[in-house]
Structure formats: structure tokens, C-alpha cells
């Protein structure tokens, strides 16, 4: 039987009127496009052949599309149309995550999507997308780590989180510097408040994932944090983050004095001196304290404070 274009058009139009009809047509169309794209990819390929299909899923028109993704024997083929769909899905996922993180409910997120895209995502659909993202994050947060990082930075970010109400809660962030000087985010852990105990728990989790040695741990001045680091990595050096040091010092002066003090602090913690030593840095710190103690008496105590002395050891 030969099907004319007019008859085919009518068949498709009638099918689209059925429940989930549009999605079924999208699935058929995308599957056919990917199969044809594989045929083009294999033309002239020496020794490479088709190797069946694998299941896949993407969102289309607010619902999940179940696809049959063609494979090749050499594992070289990846459909371009699928890459475009995944990019769109990734943007959708990021938007869902951002809106949910700002305190919107799943129903409210669905309403935003309806206004933006002209289609409605139900609470259950948004919930599934959020759950998939949580699974991806959990998998990433449990991946194996390298055995040693020369430098590790730890700090907490404060982000709005909805529970009974929307309040800021702590997200523990661990950033490692590798031997080749590239950086890698090692972990992000969500806990309502920041504490030394919370950091110790997270550092023990890093050890369980394979991180056995840290050369230098850089952190802020949270009470008890240095002791928590020493328990998890007793052989590591500990250094207070210079940015946090500067913030603590700047908080001690009036607003109109902050620019001049900030300039003096840049001179104390300058990193462009090849012949610099910890002792020279400590001397610069004492000179700064002497300069400012005439106007702010607190600086006389900072001049010999062990907390700041540790920044230059």
C-alpha cells in the first residue's frame, strides 16, 4: 500500500489529537532522525557497523520521551539531535534547581515554567526532575578522590533554603589544588549551620573517599576548626584564609577608614616578593598595627595576637 503525503498528514493530525499523541510523534520522529544520522556516520567507515540501540530519556512538551538511541560497534557515534535536546534539558534542570533553591514550591516552579514555555509542568514532574538532580549530586559527592592534594581550601556558603520558612543555611565547600596546579571541587555538603564538628565529619568523609594526605589546609577562623582539621589530617599544615583575615580587620574601623586600611593590608599580604619570608610578613603586620593603634586602640592587641601570628608561620 502506497501512502500519499495528504493521507500521511491526516493520519498524523488525527494521532496528535489523542492523549500523549504529540509525544509519541516526537519519539517516532527523533528515533528516525537518529537512525538516519547513524547511517550517514557509518558511510565509508571501515570496519564500523551498527550495534543495536540503548534506551534514553529526555523531556519534550513537558513530558518524558522514551527514545531508542542508535549505537555503533566502535562507540564513536553520538546523535547531534540528542546533544541539542540534552543541552535544552540541562538548562531546564538548572532553572528548576535555581527556582527551588530560592524557596519556591514545586507547584510555583511549575507555574513559572508555564509562563516561560507556554506549557505546564505538574508538581510531580518538577519533583521528579529535582529528585534526578539530587541523585546526580549524591553520585558526584561520593566519587573517589585522588590520594593527595597539596592545598585544600574549605569554606561555607550561605544560601536561602525553604523548610517551614526560607532562611539561610550553610553549604560546606571543599576546593582542592592538584599537583599540576589545576583546581577541583571535592565536595559540597549541606548542613543548617557551620560548626567545627560539621567540618570534621565532612573531612572524615573525604578520607573515606580516598583523600589520605593534604599538604596545606586553608580555612577561616571558625572556632575549633584548626583542631578538627588536625584530627582528620594530623600531618597537614593549617593556614587562615587571608581574605577572612582582612575582613576581620576591616570590621574594626569606620567606613571612611576602610579604603586606606585595605591598601595597607594589601601591602602586608603581598605575594609578589620573591625574597619574602614569614618573619618579614610578621614585621609588616606589626608595623600596620603600630600605624593604626593611635586611632584604634584594639590594634595594639592585634600586634601580638597569636591568631594573626599563625598567618605568617
C-alpha positions in Angstrom: 0.0 0.0 0.0 1.3 3.4 -1.0 0.5 6.2 1.5 0.2 9.6 -0.1 1.5 12.8 1.7 -2.0 14.0 2.2 -3.1 10.7 3.8 0.0 10.7 6.0 -0.6 14.3 7.1 -4.2 13.4 8.0 -3.1 10.3 10.0 -0.5 12.3 11.9 -3.0 15.1 12.6 -5.6 12.6 14.0 -3.0 11.0 16.1 -1.9 14.3 17.6 -5.4 14.8 18.9 -5.1 11.7 21.1 -3.8 11.8 24.6 0.0 11.9 24.6 -0.2 11.8 20.8 2.3 14.7 20.3 4.9 13.0 22.4 4.5 9.7 20.6 5.0 11.5 17.3 8.1 13.3 18.7 9.5 9.9 19.8 9.0 8.4 16.4 10.5 11.4 14.6 13.5 11.6 16.9 14.2 7.9 16.7 14.0 8.0 12.9 16.3 11.1 12.7 18.9 9.4 15.0 18.8 6.2 13.0 19.3 8.1 9.7 22.2 10.1 11.3 23.9 6.8 12.3 23.6 5.6 8.7 25.4 8.7 7.5 28.0 8.3 10.1 28.8 4.7 9.1 29.1 5.5 5.4 32.6 4.8 4.4 33.6 3.7 7.9 36.0 0.8 7.6 35.0 -2.0 10.0 32.5 0.0 12.0 28.9 -1.1 12.0 25.6 -0.5 13.8 25.3 -2.2 17.1 21.7 -2.0 18.2 20.1 0.6 20.4 20.2 1.7 24.0 17.3 3.3 25.9 17.3 7.0 26.7 15.0 9.7 28.0 14.6 13.4 27.5 11.8 15.9 28.2 9.6 17.1 25.4 6.4 19.2 25.7 6.5 18.9 29.5 6.6 15.1 29.4 9.2 12.4 29.3 10.2 11.0 26.0 11.4 7.4 25.8 14.0 7.1 23.0 15.9 4.3 21.2 19.4 5.7 20.8 21.4 4.0 18.0 24.9 2.6 18.8 27.9 1.7 16.7 30.4 -1.0 17.3 33.3 1.3 17.9 31.4 3.6 20.3 32.1 6.7 18.2 28.6 7.7 17.3 26.6 10.2 19.3 23.5 11.8 17.7 23.7 15.5 17.3 20.0 16.0 17.8 20.3 14.2 21.2 23.1 16.6 22.2 20.7 19.6 21.4 18.0 18.0 23.5 20.3 17.3 26.4 21.5 20.9 26.3 17.9 22.1 26.5 17.2 19.7 29.3 20.3 20.8 31.2 19.2 24.4 31.0 15.7 23.4 32.2 17.2 21.4 35.1 19.4 24.4 36.1 16.4 26.7 36.1 14.4 24.2 38.2 17.2 23.9 40.7 17.7 27.7 40.9 14.0 28.4 41.5 13.6 25.6 44.0 16.7 26.8 45.8 15.3 30.3 46.1 12.4 28.9 48.1 9.7 28.3 45.5 7.5 25.3 46.0 7.2 22.6 43.3 3.8 24.0 42.3 5.2 27.5 42.0 8.1 26.3 39.8 5.5 24.6 37.6 3.6 27.9 37.2 6.9 29.7 36.3 7.5 27.1 33.6 4.0 27.5 32.2 4.6 31.3 31.8 8.0 30.9 30.3 7.4 28.0 27.9 3.7 28.0 27.4 3.2 24.6 28.9 2.6 23.3 32.4 4.9 21.1 34.5 3.0 19.5 37.2 4.3 19.3 40.8 5.0 15.6 40.3 7.1 16.3 37.1 9.1 19.1 38.8 9.5 16.7 41.8 11.0 14.0 39.5 13.4 16.5 37.9 14.5 17.7 41.3 14.9 14.1 42.5 17.1 13.2 39.5 19.3 16.2 40.2 19.6 15.1 43.8 20.7 11.6 42.6 23.3 13.2 40.3 24.7 15.4 43.1 24.8 12.4 45.5 26.7 10.3 42.9 29.2 13.2 42.3 29.6 13.8 46.1 30.6 10.1 46.6 33.0 9.7 43.7 36.6 8.5 44.5 39.2 11.2 45.1 43.0 11.3 44.5 45.2 10.3 47.4 46.9 13.7 47.8 46.2 17.3 47.2 49.0 19.9 48.0 46.5 22.6 49.0 42.8 22.3 50.1 40.5 25.3 50.7 37.4 24.9 52.9 34.7 27.5 53.5 30.9 27.7 53.9 28.5 29.5 51.6 25.1 30.7 53.0 22.1 30.0 50.7 18.4 30.5 51.2 16.7 27.2 51.9 13.0 26.5 52.4 11.8 24.4 55.4 8.9 25.8 57.4 10.2 29.2 56.2 13.0 30.4 54.0 16.3 31.1 55.9 20.0 31.0 55.0 21.8 27.7 55.7 25.4 26.6 55.3 26.8 24.7 52.4 30.2 23.4 53.1 32.5 23.7 50.1 35.9 21.9 49.7 38.2 23.0 46.9 41.4 21.1 46.2 44.5 22.2 44.2 46.2 19.3 42.4 49.9 18.7 41.8 49.6 20.2 38.3 48.0 23.3 39.8 44.6 22.7 38.4 41.6 23.0 40.8 38.8 20.6 41.6 35.8 21.0 43.8 36.0 17.9 46.0 32.7 18.1 47.9 29.7 20.3 48.7 27.8 19.4 51.9 24.6 21.0 53.1 24.2 21.5 56.9 21.9 24.1 58.5 24.8 25.7 60.5 28.5 25.9 60.2 30.5 24.2 63.0 33.9 22.6 63.6 32.1 19.3 64.2 30.4 19.5 60.9 33.7 20.2 59.1 35.3 17.2 60.9 32.5 14.9 59.7 33.0 16.1 56.1 36.8 15.8 56.3 36.4 12.2 57.5 34.1 11.5 54.5 36.9 12.8 52.2 39.3 10.3 53.8 36.8 7.5 53.2 36.7 8.6 49.5 40.4 8.2 49.2 41.9 11.6 50.1 44.6 10.5 52.6 47.1 13.4 52.5 46.8 17.2 52.4 49.8 19.4 52.3 48.2 22.7 53.4 44.6 23.3 54.7 43.4 26.8 54.2 40.3 28.0 56.2 38.7 30.9 58.0 38.9 31.5 61.8 35.9 29.4 62.9 36.4 28.4 66.5 37.6 24.8 66.8 38.2 24.4 63.1 42.0 24.0 63.4 41.6 21.2 65.9 39.0 19.5 63.6 41.5 19.6 60.7 44.3 18.2 62.9 42.1 15.2 63.9 41.3 14.4 60.3 44.7 15.2 58.7 47.3 15.4 61.6 50.2 15.8 59.2 48.8 18.8 57.4 49.7 22.5 57.9 46.9 24.9 58.7 46.6 28.4 57.5 43.9 31.0 57.9 42.5 32.4 54.7 44.0 35.8 54.1 40.6 37.1 52.8 38.9 36.3 56.1 41.8 37.9 58.0 41.3 41.1 56.0 37.6 41.1 56.6 38.0 40.7 60.4 40.5 43.6 60.5 38.4 45.9 58.3 35.4 45.3 60.5 37.3 47.1 63.3 37.4 50.5 61.7 34.9 53.1 60.5 33.6 53.0 56.9 35.7 56.1 55.9 38.9 54.4 57.1 38.4 51.1 55.3 39.9 52.1 51.9 43.2 53.2 53.5 43.4 50.2 55.8 42.6 47.9 52.8 45.5 49.3 50.9 47.8 48.7 53.9 46.6 45.2 54.2 47.4 44.5 50.6 50.9 45.6 51.3 51.2 43.3 54.3 49.9 40.2 52.4 51.5 41.0 49.1 52.5 37.8 47.1 54.8 39.4 44.5 58.0 39.4 46.7 60.3 36.5 45.6 62.6 37.0 48.7 59.7 37.3 51.2 59.8 35.2 54.4 57.2 34.6 57.2 59.3 36.8 59.5 59.2 39.7 57.1 55.5 39.3 56.7 55.1 39.4 60.5 57.1 42.5 60.8 54.9 44.2 58.2 51.9 43.2 60.2 53.3 44.7 63.4 54.1 48.0 61.5 50.5 48.1 60.3 49.2 47.7 63.9 51.5 50.4 65.2 50.3 52.7 62.5 46.6 52.2 63.3 46.7 51.8 67.1 46.8 55.6 67.6 43.3 55.9 66.2 42.0 52.4 67.2 43.4 51.0 70.4 42.4 47.5 69.5 45.3 47.3 67.1 47.7 47.3 70.0 46.4 43.9 71.0 46.4 42.6 67.4 50.1 43.3 67.2 51.0 40.2 69.2 47.8 38.2 68.8 48.7 34.5 68.3 45.7 34.2 66.0 47.3 36.6 63.5 50.8 35.3 64.2 49.6 32.0 62.8 49.1 33.6 59.4 52.8 34.1 59.0 54.2 30.8 60.1 
